[in-house]
């Protein structure tokens, strides 16, 4: 009798567990090297089980397709092959999965919950708080070329006008108006500083990010140029802005876009390049990989091997502009590269198929392919307005010396005599005072933007 009762209870238990409903939204926060990145898995039923999409709200990415979702009580497995991403978690109760997130060799704990978790607060002493000593206005303006609307913030002094104004242009990847990264908001800090100096500042969410419409991943560099030109037209339409004193400040990839805008619109009053690019994109990426690898302790032999592989990869990207032709050429090269890649640089845990798919997907993004193929020299030669170029001495992503030299040479070749270039000591790619310059250090630093760099920018603008 006792045995029969045990079996009956076991059957009831099995029925109860198998009826567990995991559909809906599951939220988590990845934490690594000072970064807190929100992830959301949206799970729904499918004829043969489950399906899902993934959101990365902090990166402005939503509806990312998931390859496979399985739930074998109590284990949930999610795979996104295109991103080389895996998650495996164990259900605890009915509202928490405790598990591990893996991507391209990185393995991190990740708890998923029904509710939306709060990020841990970090100390960012430079971040301004309201009330501000100036006016701050939420604005929207249209890019009529692509029929999208961009959302941003315009800050300006309370008294006076019309004002000198600047438009802030963010670096690579989908960025919000504050260019938030590693819980730093460099554009918020920069806008606060400049507005207090009497300069109006427009900063906006990249297309498809936060409050802006459009699709970021389908956009090219030319599309981003049109977004900035739309911002310029918007400012010129305002009576509180001097239409003859509108300048651009571009950071990193924004330092590629700003000269392209100024080369098209000769009424741009000035541009400031923060970690701007002066050398061809493929050379920059190779240099970046080597410098970060060296600082991370990777051997010279392995770095040379990796550089040879990537040099051929980038060569194919330059040679084949048709996406289908490029994919056809990349597949055999990347399969062979996966076998030759040094162990220190091999994405541990990533299959050959995932490595090939991930690399092709990255290089198929229009703006990424544009960067590989882009040579900034000829465009810089067309820029006639005053230019300030600043790079941090410890910048490992856009190294100062070769890029500043190339920027200055190209501008002067175009007969631009109003050029100022400065290498700022001790600063990294985000213009923070740092030790190593490694990206892993960005989130660990309390400082968001070096006062030295802030003063250099505002002083130069006011003098011009």
N, C-alpha and C positions, 0 to 999 in steps of 0.2 A: 504494500500500500504506500509506504514511504517513497519507494522508487517511482511509482506511478505519479505521485504528487510532485516529485522533483522534476520529472519530465514535463508535466503540465505547466509548472512554473517557468521552466526553461523555454517552452514554446511561447508562452505569453510574453516573456522577456524579449525573445527574438522578434516577435511581431511588433512590439513596442519600438524597438530600436530600428527595425527596417522601415518603420513609418516615419522616421526622423526627416523633417523637411529642411533641406539646406538651401532651397532657392531664396533669392533675395540678394541684398547688398552686404558684402563682408569687407570690413575696413581694417587697415593696419598701418603701422609706421615703421619703415626701415630706418635703422640707426647705424651709422658708420662714419668714423672720422669727422665727427662734428656735424654730419648731415642728418637731417630728419626728413624723410621723403614719404609722403602719404601715398598709399596704394589702395585701390578699390577693385574688388572682383564682383561682377554682376552676374550671378548664376541663375539660369532659367532651365526649365525642363526641355528635353528633346525627345524625339521618338525612341531613341536607343539609350536614353539616360539623361545626361546634362550637357549644357553648353554654357559658354560665358564670354564676356568681354572684360577688359581691364582698363581702368582709368589711372592716370598719374596726375592728379590735380595740380600739384606744385610745378609740374612741367607743362601744364596746359594741354595734356594729351588725354583724349577720351575715346572710348569705343575701340580700343586696341583688340584685335581678334585673338582669341585663345584657341590653340590647336585641339586640346583634349582636356576633359574634366571627368574624373572618376571618383566615386565615393563608395568605398567598401568598408563598411562600419568597423571601426570608427575613423578610418583614414581617408582624407581628401587629398587628391593629387591633381595639380593643374600644370599644364605644359603649354608654353607658347614657343613653338619651334623657331619662328622667325626672329625672336629676341634671345634665343638660347636660354630660356627662362624656365625654371621649375619651382613648384612649391609643393611641399608635402607636410600636412598637418594632421594632428589627432584631435578629434572632437572631445571636448571636456564639458559635460552638461549639455545644454542645447544652444549655447550662444557664444562659444569660444573655441577656436582652433589654435592649438599651440604647435608651431612647426618651424620649418627651415625654408628659407628662400635662397635659391641658387641661380646665379647668372654669370656666364663666362668665367667660371672658376671662383667666383665670389660666393661665399656661403654665410648667411646671416640669419639669426633667429627672427621670426616674424609671427606675431600673434594677430589673428583675425577675429574681429568681434562684430556683432550686429550694430552696436552703437558706434558713433564716430569718436575715436580717441583724441585727446588733446596732446599737442606737441609739448615737450618739455621746454620751459622758458630758458633762454640763454641770455647772457649779459652782453648787450651791444650798446655801450655807453654813448656812442655818437648818434644813435637813432633819435631824431627829434620827436617831441610829443606836443600835442595841442594844448593850449591855443598857440598858433604860430604868430610871429610878429609880422605877418604879411597875409595877403589874400590867397586862398587856395580854392580853385574852381574845378569841378568835374566837367569834362567836355567830351564831345563826340564829333568826329568829322569823317567825311566820306572819301574813299578812293573810288572815284567814278569809273576808272578803267576796269576794275574787277568787281565793281558793285559790292564793296564791303564797307563796313563802318568800324572805325578805330576809336577805342575808348581811352581817355587819358586824364591827366591832371595838369592844369595850368596854374602856376604860382607866379605872383607878381607883387611888387611893393604896394602898400596901401595908398601912398600919395604920389602924385606926379604922373609922368607919362607924356607922350607915348614912350615905351621902354625898349631898350635893346633886349633881344630875346634869343634864346638858344633852344634847339631841339635835341634831345638826348636819343642816341641810336644805340641799341643794345648789341651785345655780342652774340655768338652762335647759339642755336637752339631756341626753343620757344621761351621767351622771357616776358615777365610782366613789366609794368611801368617802372617798378623799382629795381629791375634787373636782379631780383632776389635770388641768391645762391648761398648755400650753407648757412641759411638764416641771417645772412647779411643783406642789406638793402642799399647798395652803393649809389644808385641813382636817387634815392630819397635823400641820402646824406649830401650828395653833390647838389641837388636842386635846392635843398635847404640853405646850403652855404652860398650859392650864387644869388638866390633871391634876396638874402640878407645883404648882399652887396649891391642891390639895386637892379639886378638882371632878371627879367622874366624867363621862366623855364617851362617848356612843354615836354612832358614825358608820357609815353603811351604804351599800352599792352600790344605786343606783337600780334599780327593777324592770327586768328584762331586761338588766342590765348586770353584767359581771364575774361574781360568784358568786351573784347574785340571779336568781330565776326571774321569769316574766311577760314581757310585751311592752311596751316603753317607748313606741313610736311610736303604739300604739293607746290609750294612757292619756290621761285628761283630768286637769285640775287637781283635780277631786274625787277621782280615784283616788289621786293623790299625797297628798292630805289623809288618806285612809284608811291609807296606808302609814305616815304619821307617827303616827296614832292607834294603830296596831298596835305601833309602837316604844314609845309611852308605856305601853301595857298590859304590854309585855314588861318594862320597867324596874320598873313597880309590882309585878311578881310576884317581884322579887328581894329577898332580905333585906338585901343590902349597899347598897341604894338607899333613900333616904328618899322615900316615895311623895308626901309633901307638898311636896317641894322639887325637882320636875322642871320644867325650863325648856326653851325652844326657841331655837336660833340659826339664823336663815334668811338665806342670802346671795342677793341678786338675786331670781330667781323664788322662791327659798326664803323671801324676805321677803314674798311674796304668800301662800304656803302657811301660814306660821307663824301669822299672825292668824286665818286660817280655822280652824285647829285650836283656837286659844285661844278663839275665839268659840263653838265647839261644846263644848269641855271646859273648864269654868270652874275646874277644879282645877289647871290649868297654873299654875305658880308665877310665871313671868316669861317674857318673850320679848325677844330681841335681834334687831333688824333691821339687817343689814349690806347697805348699798346697797339698802334696801327701797324698794318702790314705793308712792307716795301718790297719784299722778294716774292717770286712766284709761289703759288699755293702748295704745289707738290714739294718744293724745296723746304718750305716752312714746316710742313707736317713731318718730313724726315728729320729735320733739325730738332723739332719739338720732341719726337720720340727718343732721339739720342740723348738729349739733355736730361729729360725726365728719367730715362733709363740709367744714365750715369749717376744721377743724384740718388737713385733708388738702389744702387749697388750692383747693377747688372754688368756682367763682364763685357769688355770691349769686343771680344770675339763674337759673343752672342748678338750684340747690338749691330755689328757689321752684317751678320747673316740676316737679321730682321730687316735692316735697311735695304739690302739687296732684293729681298722679297717684295717689300713695299714699293721700291723704286719701279719694279716691273708692273706691279699692280696699278700704280698711278700712271705709268706710261700707257697702259691699256685704256684707262679712263680718259686720258687726253686724246688718244687715237680714235676711239670709237664713241661717238656722241649719240648714236641710236641706242636706246636702252636694251632692245632685244639682241643686237649685235654685241654690245658690251657684255651682257650676261653670258652669251655663248662663248666669248673669249675668256671671261673670268673663271668659269667653272673648272676647266682642266688646270688652269694656273693655280687656283686656290686649293684644289685637291692635292696637288703636288706640294704646295707651300705648307699645308697642314702637316705633311710628313717631315718636312725639312725644318720647321719652326723650332728653335731651341727650346729645351724644356723650361728654362726660366721665363720664357715668354709665351709658352703654350697655354692656352686657356683650359686649365685642368677641369676635367669633368665635361667638357664640350665635345660632342661627337664631330666627326668630319663633316657630316651633313649640316649640323647646326652652325659650325664655323663658316662653311661656304655660304649658307643662306643668310647668316647675320651680316657678313661682310658685303655681300651683294646688295642686301637691303639698305645698308648704310650708304653705299656708294651710289645707289639708285635715287636717293633723296636729291631732288634738283639742286638745292642750295649747297649740299655737300659736294656734289660733282662740280658745281660751279667754282667752289673754292680750290679744288684740286687743279682745275684748268686755268685758273685766273692768274694773270700777270698784271700787277697794279701799276707798273712803270708807265705804260702809254697813257693811262688815265690821269695819273698824277701830273704828267707833262701838260695836260690841258687845264689844270687848276690855276687860276690867276689871282684868287683872293688870298689874303694873309693866312698863313698856316702855322699852327703850333703843334709839334709832335713830341709827345712825352712817352717814354718807356721806362719801366723799372729795371734797375741793374740786375735784380735776381729773378726776372721774368724767364721762366723755362718754357712757356708756351709761345710767346712771341719775343725771342731774344732781342735785347736792345740794340747792340752794336750793328749787326748786319742790317736790321730793318730801318733804323734811323739813318744809317748811311745811304741806303737805297732810296728812302723817301726824299732826303735832301738832294741827292743827285738828280732824281727824276724831276723834282720841282724846279731846280735850277736849270736843267736842260730845257725846260719849257719857258725859261726866262722869268720865272717867278722869283723876285728878289726879296719878298717879305716872308721869310721862312725862319722859324726858330725851332731848333731841335734840342732836347735835353734828356740826358740819361739821369734818372733820379736814384741816388744811392740807397741801397738796402730795401728796395720795394719789389714786390712780386707782381704777378699779372693783374691782380685786383687793386694794385697800388696800396697794399698794406705793408707796414714795416714787419719784416719776417726774418727767419733764420735760414731756411733751406730754399725757399721758393717753390717747393713741391705743392701740387694741388691738394694733397692730403692735409696740408697745414692750414688751408684757407679757413675752414670752419673752426679750428682750434684757437684762432686768434680773436681777441676781443675787438681789436680795431677794425673798422670797416673801410676807412679811406684816410690815408695819411694826410695830416694837416699841411705838410710840405707840398703835396700834389694839389690839394684844394687851393692853396694860396697861389701856386704857380699858374693855375688855370684862370682864376678870377682876376689876378693882377694883369695877366696878358690880355684878357678880353677887354678890361677897362681901359687899358693903354691903347687898344686898337679900335 
